[in-house]
Amino acid sequence: MKQRGVTLMELLVVLAIAAILVAIAIPGYAFLVSSGRLTATTNDMLLALHLARSEAIKRGMRVTVCKSGNPSAAFPACDPAADWHQGWLVFVDGGVRGQIDGGDTILQIQGDLSNGVSITTGANYRRYVSYMPMGTSQGSSGLRNDTFEICVSGKRRDIVVSPTGRPRVEDPKAC
């Protein structure tokens, strides 16, 4: 009876072809991962802004999105010294503007995104952005509009909030 099997030469050829295919595929996969992370982060921030605006109109109260250094804590708080990529909170802001007080209701908590993500804003939204009952926005410096710049692996998307409070996404070239 004759035994059948794979020769060493056949095995080496298959491994060489597999290594070439993997070497070609990995750079494309890394691009997809960073592109997906940029899209997900942009959508998360856009969702938070839309939620805040719609809740402010629905409730007839100010609703704020603030950055937080401890969004997963038992009692999360707004933190002016934190970075936006560390997380943010969306809450009904009935007390001191931009701070979670005893009667405020947290609507959404976004956790840490620091894995290669950078989110910066202009001076107006440096600490928080609030939405008024009419749907207009107001930043921590009192102005109505500003931009969130979201960067991942050299790619950038901007969320531009107009003076009427409506956010839109723009695709600039790079960070």
Secondary structure, 3 states (H helix, E strand, C coil): CCCCCCCHHHHHHHHHHHHHHHHHHHHHHHHHHHHHHHHHHHHHHHHHHHHHHHHHHHHCCCEEEEECCCCCCCCCCCCCCCCHHHCEEEEECCCCCCCCCCCCEEEEEECCCCCCEEEEECCCCCCEEEECCCCCEEECCCCCCEEEEEEECCEEEEEEECCCCCEEEECCCCC
